[in-house]
Amino acid sequence: MTTTRKVCIHGHYYQPPRVDPWLRELLPEGSAAPGLNWNQRILEESYAPLAWARRRDAQGRITDLVNCYAWTSFNFGPTLLSWLEQADPACYARILDADRQSLERWGHGNALAQCYHHIIMPLASPLDKEAQLAWTAADFRVRYRRDPEGLWLSEAAVDMPTLEAVAQAGFRFVVLAPRQARAVADMDGANQRDVDETSLDIREPYAAALSSGRELAVFFYHGPISQAVAFERLLEDGERYFQRITQAADRGLLCVATDGETYGHHFSFGEMALAYVLEQIRRGRDGLSLTNFAAYLADNPPARRILLHEPSSWSCVHGVERWRSDCGCADGGHPGWNQRWRGPLRDALHRNKQRVDEHYFTVGRGCFTDPRQALLDYGRVLAHGVSRTDFLDQHATPGLSPEERKTAVNLLAMQEWAMCSLASCAWFFDEISRVEPLNAMAYALRSMELAQSTGSGDWSPDFVRIMAAAESNIPGKGTGADLWGTHVLPRSMNLASWTQLGLLMDGVDEDGPVLSRDHGRSIQRNWLGAELVLEPELEPGPDGPEVRGRGRLTWSDTGVAEAFSWSWKAEQVERGVGVVTVNTPEGAVHSCSVADLAWNRRELVSLALLERQTQAWWLGQLRFARSASGHFQGYQEDQHRPIREDVWMLNLPALAWAVLVLGRGADDQEEFLSFLRTNWRPLREFDIRLAGHLLELLSFEQPDWAEAGQILERIVALAVPLNLWVVENRLWELSRKFPEAAGLARKLGIHPQTEAPRGIGTTGIAGETGRLR
């Protein structure tokens, strides 16, 4: 048995399900502003910085870029990884590579699996437990290309049936909070004694006492240090963080576990404190060494049994009541509020899932050779490990018609969204009108729609009846039934709302849709959930232009296309805002005005408008940049500011582009350069454009060292604040292969050290001890 002082730092990376169940994409979230949505904001503040954590010397120079995931244990929610794979492939690849590196280093990977939809397992039905674990394992295998060993339970919520299901699914261990332990005993059950979070020895794995005889290990994290990292600002000082670890470590394993977002999102530059701690332990300071749970378990099998409080969790002292009752556990933001709405929400969503299950097996018997096995195997489809066509070839009843195969796919999607509605986040906070409960109800609505499309009745009235008892704490919000009508039903999509959204995102002005005046140009817009194609025709009308045409909506899940005719007609009240009417071959008629679109879809339209405007602005800036510096006149006599300074200020990005990229603004134009330096303000759009240009020059295949080097020299000479974080990352990666990259990296203050660096902290400049200064 290993007795060295081992350390495992674990991060639980998870975001509530945010995907729109019709578009299958994340829509804008106003509360995340200035970020587009919360996933994107936390990606920039936490997930990406942890993949490229800066280590700096006492002069503030970057000496190392650490992939913290390669040295820490972690679990990412499957729904979060699905989004990250599309949103930031580089960060996603960095996470997968971290698991590969740890597998090579320790024989076991750092990555743990996580329950697919983050549902509270003790409150889940046996079917949902089995499906969640099967989908989790399938997702893990597709992404990490190995079998999962450990599982992070949602909110660490556990009871005996949950542990039995986890063991039966093939997982080897779970991680829990120390206060969930009730007693320890010898492996044969003898010498049982009660424990609590203060008396439990958390430095060894235990064997769960399963009645089935299956084996499952349980690790416990160190409560006080984890609490200090998450809530007590321990990340302000990397050395103090390290000292807490080294003081607590003894024989066996010391584990610190927190939400991964603690590093960078909750505490700015927290990833740098973590990188400092990791470096100290990697160097073997104080006899410590890093490992992960699976590697430690391989050398240290459990020697004692553990008995747990049931049910229990890490974020509710009342067991799992936080996710079904007004137990008093909340985020603390509104002490006077109640959470009596939790019970009706749980009842309504649970009843919806029961009806989904009944309908699935009733209809599924005619669609699948084994409906239960098809449901359990559906996780491979969600992880893109198998195409829907191949999946149906394996599971569908032979001889199904195309319409019956469509029904089979929709039955599985119905199950997907019904389970998604049960994600823990809907109950975690203190108000039913928050985005998380509203999203849960939207997922339930989508599951009901899919159920009806496959032959069920409409059970939404019963859902609404139950939700009438869920009262909001905010005056004017009403009950869950009111929110269903005001915030959930408007999210539903019909052919008219798809068409309206497509037209608006393509552009509408006072003369109608832009496409209508472009010689019959068609529009094609792709979302992950569907593809929309519109073929327009313009006809004059007495009240303004009327656009009509043909359309086709192809659903990504089924591949089935719906053809229709449509018309757009301007409203009298405000020109440029129109009503879309759709007619289907079956005789159905749908209409949709702009006001009928849900808020976040109208925000999509606004962002599309901004993107078009930004692109037009930027093209204008580029045109101006070609000659602007040549027209900046030198100062006369006692002149210290340019004539029409206000206009020059409006075009600062063009002037900076002229200097940095085009090389305009010679040394004899010092007034021009001084004007830029004096008046420059950080502009995100400019930084993105400049970084993108540099990344093109610094391609992995054929870098243009000369052009990139000249731009970097001008950046140093101009000395204005620019965010070139992604360029620093690229140069760091290139320096491993190309010696030219090291020279360019130094221009940005990157000075890799071959010996062990002295230390980093949590801010842009750090002292030798990693302390905030």
LUMBA-896429 format. One record per residue (C-alpha): y, x, z. Coordinates in steps of 0.5 Angstrom, whole numbers, padded with zeros to 4 digits, always signed. Each point is the difference from the previous one (the first is absolute). Example, Ala and Ser with C-alpha at 12.3 -4.5 7.8 and 13.67 -1.06 7.14 Angstrom:
# LUMBA-896429
-0009+0025+0016/+0007+0002-0002/
***
This chain:
# LUMBA-896429
+0000+0000+0000/+0007+0003-0002/+0004+0001+0006/+0007+0003-0003/+0006-0004+0000/+0001-0004-0006/+0005-0005-0002/+0001-0005-0005/+0006-0004-0001/-0001-0006-0004/+0005-0005-0004/-0001-0007-0001/+0003-0002-0007/+0001-0007-0001/+0005-0005-0003/-0001-0008+0000/-0002-0003-0006/+0006-0001-0004/-0003-0001-0007/+0003-0006-0004/-0007-0004-0001/+0002-0002-0007/+0003+0006-0003/-0004+0004+0004/+0006+0005+0002/+0005+0001+0005/+0006-0003+0000/+0007+0002+0003/+0001-0001+0007/+0007-0001+0003/-0002+0003+0007/-0002+0006-0003/+0007+0002-0004/+0002+0004-0002/-0007+0001-0002/-0003-0004-0005/-0006-0003+0005/-0003+0003+0006/-0005+0004-0003/+0004+0004-0004/+0005+0001+0005/-0005+0003+0005/-0003+0004-0006/+0006+0003+0000/+0001+0001+0007/-0007+0002+0002/-0006+0000-0004/+0003+0005-0005/+0003+0004+0005/-0006+0001+0003/-0003+0002-0006/+0005+0006-0001/+0002+0001+0007/+0006+0005+0000/-0001+0006+0005/+0006+0004+0000/+0002+0007+0004/+0006+0001+0004/+0005+0001-0006/-0002-0007-0003/-0004+0003-0005/-0007-0004-0002/-0005+0005+0001/-0006-0005-0001/-0002-0007-0003/-0005-0003+0004/-0005-0006-0002/-0001-0003+0007/-0005-0004-0002/-0005+0006-0001/+0001+0002+0007/+0000-0007+0004/-0005-0006+0000/+0003-0006-0004/-0002-0007-0002/+0004-0004-0006/-0001-0007-0001/-0003-0002-0006/+0006-0005-0002/+0005+0006+0001/-0004+0005-0004/-0001-0005-0006/+0008+0000+0000/+0001+0007+0001/-0005+0002-0005/+0005-0003-0005/+0007+0001+0003/-0001+0007+0002/-0006+0004-0004/+0002+0007+0003/+0000-0002+0007/-0006-0004-0001/-0004+0006-0003/+0003+0004+0006/-0004-0005+0005/-0006+0000-0004/+0000+0008-0001/+0001+0001+0008/-0007-0004+0001/-0003+0005-0005/+0003+0006+0003/-0002-0002+0007/-0007-0002-0002/-0001+0007-0003/+0003+0003+0006/-0004-0004+0006/-0005-0003-0004/+0003-0007+0001/+0006-0003-0002/+0006-0002+0003/+0000-0007-0003/-0002-0006+0004/-0001-0007-0003/+0004-0006+0003/-0002-0007+0000/+0002-0003-0007/+0005-0005+0001/+0002+0002+0008/-0003-0006+0003/-0002+0000+0007/-0007+0000+0000/-0002-0003+0006/+0004-0006-0003/-0004+0000-0006/-0006-0004-0003/-0007+0004-0001/+0001-0001-0007/+0008+0003+0000/-0003+0006+0005/-0005+0002-0005/+0004-0001-0007/+0006+0004+0003/-0004+0006+0002/-0004-0001-0007/+0007+0000-0003/+0002+0006+0004/-0006+0004-0001/+0001-0001-0008/+0007+0002+0000/-0001+0006+0004/-0006+0002-0005/+0005-0001-0006/+0006+0004+0003/-0003+0006+0004/-0007+0000-0004/-0004+0001+0006/-0003-0005+0005/+0004-0002+0006/-0002+0003+0007/+0006-0003+0005/+0003-0007+0000/+0007-0002+0003/+0000-0007+0002/+0006-0004-0001/+0004+0001+0007/-0006+0003+0003/-0003-0007+0001/-0007+0000+0002/-0006-0004+0003/-0007+0000+0000/-0001-0004-0007/+0005+0005-0003/-0003+0006+0002/-0007-0003-0002/+0003-0001-0007/+0003+0007-0001/-0006+0003+0002/-0004-0004-0005/+0005+0001-0005/-0002+0008+0001/+0006+0003+0003/-0001+0005+0005/+0006-0001+0005/+0006-0003+0002/+0006+0002+0004/+0003-0004+0006/+0005+0000+0005/-0002+0002+0007/+0002-0006+0003/-0005-0004-0004/-0006+0004+0004/-0003-0004+0006/-0006+0005+0002/-0004+0006-0002/-0007+0001+0001/-0006+0005-0001/-0003-0001-0007/-0006-0004+0003/+0005-0005+0004/+0000+0004+0007/+0005+0002+0004/+0005-0005-0002/+0007+0000+0002/+0007-0003-0001/+0005+0003-0003/+0007-0001-0003/+0005+0004-0004/+0002+0005+0006/-0007+0001+0001/-0004+0000-0006/-0001+0007-0003/+0003-0001-0007/-0003+0007-0002/-0007-0002-0002/-0003-0005-0005/-0004-0006+0003/-0005-0004-0003/+0001-0007+0000/-0005-0004+0004/-0002-0005-0006/-0006-0005+0001/-0003+0001-0007/-0002+0007+0001/+0005+0003-0005/+0004+0006+0001/+0008+0000+0000/+0004+0006+0003/+0007-0002+0004/+0006+0005+0000/+0006-0001+0005/+0007+0002-0001/+0004+0003+0005/+0005-0005+0002/+0006+0003+0004/+0001+0005-0006/-0001-0005-0005/+0005-0005+0003/+0005+0006+0001/-0001+0002-0008/+0001-0008-0002/+0005-0002+0005/+0003+0006+0005/+0003+0004-0006/-0004+0006+0001/+0001+0001-0007/+0007+0003+0001/-0003+0007+0002/-0006+0002-0003/-0002+0006+0005/+0001-0006+0006/-0005-0004-0004/-0005+0006-0001/+0001+0002+0008/-0003-0007+0001/-0006+0001-0004/-0001+0007+0003/+0000-0003+0007/-0004-0006-0001/-0006+0004-0004/-0006+0002+0003/-0007+0001-0002/-0002-0005-0005/+0005-0004-0005/+0007-0002+0002/+0002-0006-0005/+0007-0002-0001/+0001-0007-0004/+0006-0004-0002/+0002-0004-0006/+0001+0005-0006/+0007-0003-0001/+0003+0003+0007/+0000+0007-0004/+0007-0001-0004/+0001-0007+0000/+0000-0002+0007/+0003+0007+0002/+0004+0004-0006/-0003+0007-0002/-0006-0002+0005/-0005+0003-0006/+0004+0007+0002/-0002+0000+0007/-0007-0002-0002/-0001+0006-0005/+0003+0004+0006/-0006-0002+0004/-0005+0001-0005/+0002+0007-0002/+0000+0002+0008/-0007-0003+0000/-0002+0003-0006/+0002+0007+0002/-0005-0001+0006/+0006+0000+0005/-0003-0001+0007/-0007+0000-0002/+0001-0007-0004/-0003-0002-0006/+0000-0006-0005/-0005-0004-0002/-0002-0008-0002/-0004-0005+0003/-0006+0000-0004/+0000+0008+0000/+0000+0000+0008/-0005-0006+0000/-0005+0004-0004/+0000+0006+0005/+0001-0004+0006/-0004-0007+0000/+0001-0005+0005/-0003+0002+0007/+0002-0006+0004/+0001-0008-0002/+0006-0004+0000/+0001-0007+0002/+0007-0004-0002/+0004-0005+0002/-0001-0006-0005/+0004-0002-0004/+0005+0006+0001/+0005+0003-0005/+0005+0006+0001/+0006-0004-0001/-0001-0007+0004/-0002+0001+0008/-0003-0007+0000/-0005+0002-0005/+0001-0003-0007/+0005-0006+0002/+0005+0003-0004/-0003-0003-0006/-0001-0007+0002/+0004-0002+0006/+0007+0001+0004/-0003+0006+0004/+0007+0003+0001/-0001+0006-0004/+0005+0001-0005/+0005+0006-0003/+0005-0002+0005/+0005-0001-0004/+0002-0007+0002/-0002-0001+0008/+0001-0007+0000/-0004-0003-0006/-0007-0002+0001/-0006+0000-0005/-0003-0006+0001/+0000-0001-0008/-0006+0005+0000/-0005-0005+0002/+0001-0005-0006/+0001+0006-0005/-0007+0003+0002/-0003-0007+0000/+0003-0002-0007/-0002+0007-0003/-0007+0000+0003/-0001-0007-0002/+0002+0001-0007/-0005+0006+0000/-0005-0004+0002/+0001-0005-0006/+0000+0006-0005/-0007+0002+0003/-0003-0007-0001/+0003+0000-0007/-0002+0007-0002/-0007-0001+0002/+0000-0007-0003/+0002+0002-0007/-0002+0007+0000/-0007-0002+0000/+0001-0002-0007/+0004+0006-0002/-0004+0006+0004/-0007+0002+0001/+0002+0002+0007/+0006-0003+0002/+0000+0004+0006/-0001+0006-0003/+0005-0001-0005/+0005-0001+0005/-0002+0007+0004/+0000+0004-0006/+0007-0003-0003/+0003+0006+0004/-0002+0005-0006/+0004-0005-0005/+0006+0000+0005/+0000+0008+0000/-0001+0000-0007/-0007+0004+0001/-0003-0005-0005/+0004-0005-0006/-0001-0007+0001/-0004-0001-0006/-0005+0005+0003/+0000-0003+0006/-0001-0007-0003/-0006+0003-0004/-0003+0002+0007/+0001-0006+0004/+0001-0006-0004/-0005-0005-0002/-0003+0001-0007/+0003-0004-0006/+0007-0002+0004/+0005-0003-0005/+0007+0004+0000/+0003-0006+0004/-0006+0001+0005/+0001+0007+0000/+0008-0001+0001/-0002-0005+0006/-0005+0006+0003/+0006+0005+0000/+0005-0005+0003/-0005-0002+0006/+0000+0008+0002/+0008+0000-0001/+0000-0006+0004/-0004+0003+0006/+0005+0007-0001/+0006-0004+0002/-0003-0004+0005/-0002+0006+0004/+0006+0003-0002/+0004-0006+0004/-0004+0002+0006/+0003+0007+0001/+0003+0002+0007/+0007+0001-0002/+0001-0008+0000/+0000+0000+0007/+0002+0006+0003/+0007-0001+0000/+0004-0005+0004/+0002-0005-0006/-0003-0005-0005/+0006+0001-0005/-0001+0007-0001/-0003+0003-0006/-0007+0001+0002/-0002-0007+0002/+0004-0003-0006/-0005+0005-0004/-0006-0002+0004/+0002-0007-0002/+0001+0002-0008/-0007+0003+0000/-0003-0006+0003/+0004-0004-0005/-0003+0004-0006/-0007-0001+0003/+0001-0007+0000/+0003+0000-0008/-0006+0004-0002/-0005-0005+0004/+0003-0006-0004/-0001+0004-0006/-0007+0001+0001/-0001-0008+0002/+0002-0001+0007/+0004-0005+0003/+0007+0001+0003/+0000+0002+0007/+0007+0002+0001/+0002-0006+0003/-0005+0001+0006/+0003+0008+0000/+0007-0003+0001/-0002-0005+0005/-0002+0006+0004/+0006+0004-0001/+0005-0006+0002/-0002+0002+0007/+0002+0008-0001/+0008+0000+0002/+0005+0005-0002/+0004+0003+0006/+0006+0000-0005/+0004-0006-0001/+0000-0003-0006/-0007+0003-0003/-0004-0006+0003/-0007+0001+0000/-0006+0003-0004/+0000-0006-0004/+0007+0000-0002/-0001+0008-0001/-0005-0002-0005/+0004-0005-0004/+0006+0005+0000/-0003+0007+0000/-0007-0001-0002/-0001-0005-0006/+0006+0003-0004/-0004+0006-0001/-0005-0003-0004/+0000+0001-0007/-0001-0005-0006/+0001+0002-0008/+0007-0002+0001/+0002+0005+0005/-0004+0005-0003/+0004-0001-0006/+0007-0001+0004/-0002+0007+0003/-0001+0004-0006/+0006-0003-0004/+0005+0002+0006/-0003+0007+0001/+0001+0001-0008/+0007-0002+0001/+0004-0007+0000/+0008+0000-0001/+0005-0006-0002/-0004+0000-0007/-0007-0001+0002/-0006+0005+0001/+0002+0006-0003/-0007+0000-0004/+0003-0006-0004/+0005+0004-0004/-0004+0006-0002/-0003-0003-0006/-0006-0003+0003/-0002+0006+0005/-0006-0002+0004/+0000+0002+0007/-0006+0003+0004/+0000+0001+0007/-0006+0002+0004/-0001-0001+0007/-0007+0002+0004/-0002-0007+0001/+0002-0002-0007/+0003+0001-0007/+0005-0004-0003/+0002+0000-0008/+0005-0005-0002/+0002-0001-0008/+0007-0003+0000/+0004-0005-0005/+0007-0001+0000/+0003-0007-0001/+0007-0003+0001/+0001-0005+0004/+0006-0005+0002/+0000+0003+0007/-0001+0007-0002/-0005+0004-0003/-0008-0002+0001/-0005+0005+0000/-0007-0002-0001/-0007+0004-0002/-0007+0001+0001/-0003+0004+0006/-0006+0002+0003/-0002+0002+0007/-0006+0005+0001/-0003+0000+0007/-0002+0007+0002/-0006-0002+0005/-0003-0005-0005/+0003+0003-0007/+0001-0007-0002/+0006-0002-0004/+0004-0006+0001/+0004-0002-0007/+0006-0005+0001/+0007-0002-0003/+0006+0001+0003/+0008-0001+0000/+0006+0002+0003/+0006-0004+0001/+0007+0002+0003/+0002-0004+0006/+0007-0003+0000/+0002+0002+0007/-0001+0008-0002/-0001+0002-0007/-0005+0006+0000/-0004-0004+0005/-0005-0004-0003/-0006-0004+0001/-0007+0002-0003/-0005-0006-0002/-0007+0002-0002/-0005-0005-0004/-0007+0002+0000/-0006-0002-0005/-0003-0005+0005/+0007-0004+0001/+0002+0003+0007/+0008+0001+0000/+0003+0005+0005/+0007+0002+0001/+0004+0005+0004/+0007+0002+0002/+0003+0006+0002/+0000-0003+0007/-0007-0002+0000/-0002+0007+0000/-0002+0003+0007/+0006+0005+0003/-0004+0007-0001/-0001-0002-0008/+0007-0002-0001/+0001+0007+0004/-0004+0003-0006/+0004-0003-0005/+0006+0003+0003/-0003+0007+0001/-0002+0000-0008/+0007-0002-0001/+0003+0006+0004/-0006+0005-0003/+0003-0002-0007/+0007+0001+0002/-0002+0006+0004/-0003+0003-0007/+0006-0002-0004/+0005+0003+0005/-0004+0007+0000/+0000+0000-0008/+0007-0001+0001/+0000+0006+0005/-0004+0004-0005/+0005-0001-0006/+0006+0002+0005/-0003+0006+0003/-0001+0003-0007/+0008+0001-0001/+0003-0002+0007/+0001+0007+0003/+0003+0003-0006/+0006-0006+0001/+0001+0002+0007/+0006+0003+0000/+0002+0006+0005/+0005-0001+0005/+0007+0001-0001/+0005+0004+0005/-0001-0004+0007/-0005-0005-0003/-0006-0001+0005/-0003-0006-0003/-0002-0002-0007/+0004-0006-0004/-0003-0006+0001/-0005+0002+0005/-0003-0007+0001/-0003+0000-0007/-0002+0007+0001/-0004-0002+0006/-0003-0006-0003/-0003+0005-0005/-0003+0006+0005/-0007-0001-0001/+0002+0002-0008/+0004+0006+0002/-0006+0002+0005/-0005-0001-0006/+0005+0004-0005/+0000+0006+0005/-0007+0000+0003/-0004-0002-0006/+0004+0001-0006/+0004+0007+0002/+0007-0003-0001/+0005+0002+0005/+0001+0008-0001/+0003+0005+0005/+0007-0001-0002/+0000-0008+0002/+0000+0002+0007/+0004-0007+0001/-0005-0004-0003/-0006+0003+0004/+0004+0000+0007/+0002-0008-0002/-0008-0001+0000/-0001+0003+0006/+0005-0003+0004/-0001-0007-0002/-0008+0000-0001/-0003-0005+0004/-0008-0001+0000/-0002-0005-0006/-0008-0002+0000/+0000-0002-0007/+0003+0007-0002/-0005+0004+0004/-0006-0004-0003/+0003+0001-0007/+0001+0008+0001/-0007+0000+0004/-0003-0003-0006/+0003+0004-0005/-0002+0006+0004/-0008-0002+0001/+0000-0001-0008/+0002+0007+0000/-0005+0002+0005/-0006-0003-0003/-0007+0003+0003/-0002+0001-0007/+0006+0004-0004/+0006+0001+0005/+0007+0002-0003/+0001+0005+0005/+0007+0003-0003/+0003-0007-0001/-0002-0002+0007/+0002+0006+0003/+0007-0001-0003/+0001-0007+0003/-0002+0003+0007/+0005+0006+0000/+0005-0005-0002/-0002-0005+0006/+0001+0006+0005/+0006+0002-0003/+0003-0007+0000/-0002-0001+0007/+0000-0008+0001/-0005-0004+0004/-0006-0002-0005/-0007-0003+0002/-0005+0004-0004/-0006-0001+0005/-0005-0001-0006/+0003+0006-0004/-0002+0004+0006/-0007-0003+0001/-0001+0002-0008/+0002+0007+0001/-0004+0001+0006/-0006-0002-0004/+0002+0004-0006/+0001+0006+0004/-0008+0000+0001/-0001+0001-0007/+0006+0003-0003/+0004+0006+0003/+0006-0003-0004/+0000-0006+0005/+0001+0004+0006/+0007+0003-0002/+0003-0007-0002/-0003-0002+0007/+0004+0005+0003/+0007-0003-0003/-0002-0007+0004/-0001+0004+0006/-0008+0000+0000/-0002+0007+0003/-0008+0000+0001/-0002+0004+0005/-0007+0004-0001/-0001+0000+0008/+0000-0005+0005/+0007-0003+0000/+0004+0000+0007/+0001-0008+0000/+0004-0006-0002/+0003-0006+0003/+0002-0007-0001/+0006+0001-0004/+0002+0003-0006/+0002+0006+0004/-0005+0002+0005/+0000+0006+0005/-0006+0004+0002/-0003-0005+0005/+0000-0006-0005/+0006-0003+0005/+0005-0005-0003/+0007+0004+0000/
***
